[in-house]
């Protein structure tokens, strides 16, 4: 029997999304603390049974953070407290919501997409964007907490929509605006929709549904290079791996899809032009994803086992305090490796892969689609620093939740396991 969702479940799930990338919330650590306190209060009120195994993730991160402090003689309690609160927030939310967290996540991203589209198209009318910024965003929606200064300034936000005025792209011969949704920039919005699409394809077990098309159409309005590439990866992965698609249909779909992708890639500046430019300047320009990867690997060679930690002073020295742009990095994959070292980085990616494999197994999805899902997330993370955000960390805790479920299903002693500790797929949707 399907368990009804309540508003606290959606609030907690939204909290994880909000501190991961919603413009209004994610830059202020005070919001992270508030959502953590809410999660703790709801877990206590519901007497949610907690498991010890998932705490190993928090313990490992704590030990690695201490190693960084010892190696670089740079112990900053606020930094350690911040990452611990983030991990504990995710830990509690997953234990309160269970696997239903994924359903809530899909619903929230779908609502975000629905809200973003009319606002996005309104901004094409002269003066409308500035009217919304001056009379709504700047008037009513100023974060109550001070945001730490950085090389970036916050964008005007209505909470449900962010006006990133630099988010423009050349399409054919026209400069067009890009849809950031509630997130800090369009590429981030594309990442969150990528996750929702991967989950919903397995939930609905077919491609052509209203929810999937809404996510795809909204992703197209981001004009995100990485978003388009991940969308292509998802479609190809679904077509190749699906058991319900006939072989002739697969061949026909690929024959149509591949030339279309080549045409779009070659004829649009924000695809081929942008990628070629980034690759050619990778050894001299740290602001591109490829440039960031190059400089990350150069630094990784200096500390391959435990990395440099989350404190930029460990890696860049005085330049970090000056907020010099040469310290900027935006490749999430290599940034994770250089932050925590190769062993922990690979363990993190293994945890993500195990999540997708276990999730696919529970919902009878083809194992090959799990691999495509994992690769898609890696591609998304190549363009955005998201692996240290709460939403991606939540997949590690969900992976352990799925492991518990597999143990329950395989064990003849399953009746002795608290049914509230692990939520089955039939209760999730």
N, C-alpha and C positions, 0 to 999 in steps of 0.2 A: 504493500500500500504506500502510495506516495506521501511523504511527509510535507505538510504545508510549511512554506517559508514564512517567516515573520520579519517585521521591519528591522529588528536588531541584527538578523543575519545579513540583510542587505546593507545595513549601516557598516558592519564590520568588513564586509567584502569591499564596499566602496572606500573604506578607510585604507585598505591595502593598496587599492588603485590610486587613491588620492595622494598618498605619501610617495608613491612610485613615480608620479609624473604629471598630475593635474597642476597646472600653473599656479593656482591660488594657494595650494597646500604644500607642494613638495620641497620648496626652498626653506621652509620654517620648521626646524626640529620640534618646536612646541606642539605642532599639530600631531606629529608622530607620537609624542608623549600622551596627548589627549586621547587618541584612538587606542593606544595601549591600555590606558586606564579604563576606557569603555570596554575593551575586550576582557580585561581582568574582572571587571564588575559583572559582565554577562556570564562569564565562565563560572564565577563563584555563585551567582544566583541560580544557575542551572545545575550546579554541582557536576560540572563536566568532568568525566574521568580523564586524567592526563596520563600519557605514557612516557616512560623514561628513555626509550631508545632514541626518539627524535631529539632529545636534549643533547645527544652526542654531537650534532651539528653545531650547536651553540658552544659547547665545550671546546671543540676543535678550533673554531674561530677565535675564541677567547685566548687559547694557548698561542695561536699564531700571532695575535695582536701583541701579546706579552713578549714574544720572541722579537718582534719588530722593535718594541720599546727598548729591549735590552741591547740589541745589536746596534741600534742607531742612537741610543742614549737620549730618547725623545719620548717620554711618557706623558701623554695628554689625557687626563681622566675624562674630559668631555667627549673626546672622540671615541674612546672605548665605550662609554656609557651610551652614546648615540647608536652604535652598531648593535649593542646588546639589547637595547629597547626595540630596535627594528626586528631583530631575530625573535625576541619574545612576543612581539605583536603578531608576527606571522604564525608562530607556534600556537598561540592561543586561538587565533582566528580559525586556523585549520582544525583545531580540536573542537571548537564550538560548531563550526559549519560542516565539518567532514567533507566528503566528496561533493556535497551539494554546493560547495564553494564555486565549483566550475559552472554550475547552472546559473548561480547568482552573477558570476563574472560575465557570462554571455549576455544576460539580460541587461546589465548595467552598460556594457559597451554598445549594445543595440540601441538603447535609449539615448546614449551619447551621440551615436550616429544620426538618429532621427532628429535630435535637437540641432545638431550642427549644420545639417543641410540647408534648412531655410535661412538661417543666419548667414551662412557662407554665401549663398546666392544673393542675399540682400546687399552684401558688401560690394557687389559689382555695380550697384547704382551710385552715381556720384553723390558724395556727402553723407551717405547712410552710415558708412563705417565710422567716420569721425563723430557723427551724432551719437551712435551707440557707445563709443568710447567716452566722450565727454559727458554725456547725460546719464549713462548707466554704469559703465565699468569704473570710471574714475570717481563717480559720486557715491556709489553704494558698495562697491566690492573692493575695498582696500584691506589687505590682510592686517589683523590686529597685532600681529607680532612683527618685530623688525626682522628684515631679511639680511643675512650677513652679506657684506659687500663682496663683489666678485668682478671678474672682467665682463660679466654680462649684467644687464639690467632687466628687471622683470617686465613682462609684457602686460598691457591692460587686459583684464579678465573679468568676465561676468560669471565666473565659476564654471558654468556649463559651456562656455566658449571663450577662446583666447584670441585676441587680435594681435597676431604676430605680423607687424607691418613690413618686416623684412622678408616674409615668406611669400616670395614671388618667383615665378619661373617662366622662362621663354618656351612657349609651345607653338610650333610652326613659326609664325612671324609675329606672334602677339605675346605680350607680357600679361600673365594671368595670376590671380591670387591663388593661394593654396589653403586648404582646410586644415587647421590645427586642432579642431574640436576643442575639448577642454584642456589639452595637453600643452607642453611648453613649445612644441613645434610640430609641423606636419609629419615629419619622419617618425616622431614618437607616437603620434596618433596611429600611424600605419602599423607600428609594432604591436600595439595593444589590439588592433583589429585583426592582425595576423593570428595572434593567439586565439581570439574569439572564433575566427573562421576554422582554425584547426580543430578546436573543441567541438564546434557545432556540426562540422562534417561527420564526426563520429557519433554525435548525439542523434542527428536526424537520418544518418546513414544514406543520404543521397545529396547530390550536388545542387540540383535545381530546386531550391526552396526560396521563399520570400526572404527569410532571414539571411541566407547566404548571399543572395543578390544585393540586399541592402548593404551588407558589409563590403562586398566587392565594389559596388558603385561608390560608396563613401571613400573607400581606399583609393579609388581612381582620382577623387577630387583632392587628395593630398599632393599629387604630382611628386611623390617621393620616389627617387630612383631605387632605393632599397626596397620600398614598399611594392613597387611594380615587379621587381625581381623575385621577391618572396611570394607574391601572388602567382607568378608564373610557376614557381617551384611547387606551390600547393596544387595548382591545377594539373600539372604534369604528374605529380605524385599520386593524386586521386585517380586520374585516368589509368595510369600504369598498374596501380596496386588494387583497384576495385575489383571485387569478385562479381559485382552485379553488372558491370559494363562488358558487353560482348567484344570479342577480339576484333571483329570488323569495325565496330564503333571506335575502339581504341585507336586503330590504325587511321581511320578517317579523321578522328579528332586531332591526332598528332600531326597529320598532314596539313590540316588547316591551322593549327595552333602555332607550329614552329615557324612557318613563313610569316605569319602575322607578327610574332614576337621579333623576328629579324627585321621586319619593316619598321615597326615602332622603334626599335632600338637604334636603327641606322638613321632614321629621319627626325629624331627628336634630340634637341640640344641637351636636355636634362638627363638623357640616358647615355648615348655613346659619347657625346661631347664632354660631358661632365666626368665620366669614367676615364676616358682617354687622357684628359687633362690631369686628373688626380694621379693616374699611374705614372705619367711622364714626369711629374713634379714630386714623386714620392720621397726622394732622397734630399729634397731641399725645402719642402713645405709640410710642416707638421700639422697643418689645419685640415688636411684631407684624411680620409679613412686609410688610404694606403700609406700616406706619409706618417700618420700616427702609428701604424703597424710597424713601419721600418724603424722609427725611433724607439718604439716600445721594445722591439727585439734587441736593439743595440744596448738599451739599459738592462734588459733581462739577462744578457750575458754577464753582467756585473754581479747579479744576485739571483741565480736561477732556482735555488731551492726554496727560499722563503720570500722572495721578492722584496719590495720596499715598503709595503704597508700602505694604509690609506692616507697617511700624512704626507703631503707633497714635499715638505721640507726634507724628508728622508731621501728623496730622489733628486730634487732640484736645488736644495740648499737655499741660499739667500734669494734666488730668483722666485721661489715660491711665495715669499713674503711680499715681494714687489708685484706679484700677480702679472708677471711678464707673459706675453702671449706665446712665447716659445715653450711654455710649460703646458700649453693646451693639448689635450688628447681626446679623441672622439671615436676611437675604435674599441668597442666594448669587449671583444674577444681578447685582443692582445693586452688591453688595460687590465683585465682580470688576471692574466698570467703574470704581468709585471708587478701587480699589487700583492698577490699571495704566493707567487712562485709556481713553478711547473707542476709539482706533485699535487698541491691543493687545487690548482686550476683544472688539471685533468680529472681529478676526483669530482669536482663540481660538474664538469661536462658529462662525466659518466652518470652522475645522479640525474641529470636532465634526461639523458638517453633512457635510463631505467624507468623514469616516470612515463615517458611516451610509450615504451614497450609494455609496461604494466597496464597503462590506461587503455591501450589498443586491445590488449588481451582481455580485459574485463568487459569491453563493449564489442567484442567479436569483430574488431576491425583487422584488416590484413596487416601482418607484421611489417611488410614493406612500407606501409604508410607511416608506421612509427618512426622508421628511419628517415623518411622524407620530412616528417614533422620536426625531428631533431635537427636535421640539416637546415630546415627553414628558419628555426629559431637562431641557429648559429649565424646564418646570413643576416637576419634582422639585427642581431647583436653586433655584427661587424660594423654596422652603421651607427649604432647608438650605444651609449654606455648604460646598459640596462641590467647587466648581470648582478650588480650589487644592489639593485632595487628590490623592494619587498615582493613585487609580483612574481619575479623570476625565482626568488628564494622560496616562495610558497610552493613551487613545483617540487622542490627537494623534500619538503615536509609531506606533500601529497604523495610522493613516491613511497615514503615509508608507510603512509596510510594504506596505499594499495597493496603493499607487501603484507600488512596485517590481514587485509581482506583475503588475499590468496592463501594465507596460513589457515584462516577460518574455513575456507572452502575445501581445503585439502585435509584438514584434521578431523578425525572422528570425535574429538573432544570439543568441537566448535561450540557446543551448547554451554560450555563453561566460560566462554569468553563474553565479556560484557557487550551486548548488542549495540550499546551507545558508543563504544570505543571506535567502531568501524562502521561506516554506512555503506550499504550495498548499492549497486547501480540502480536497482529497481526503486530504491528510496530517493535516489538522486534526482531522477527526472520524472 
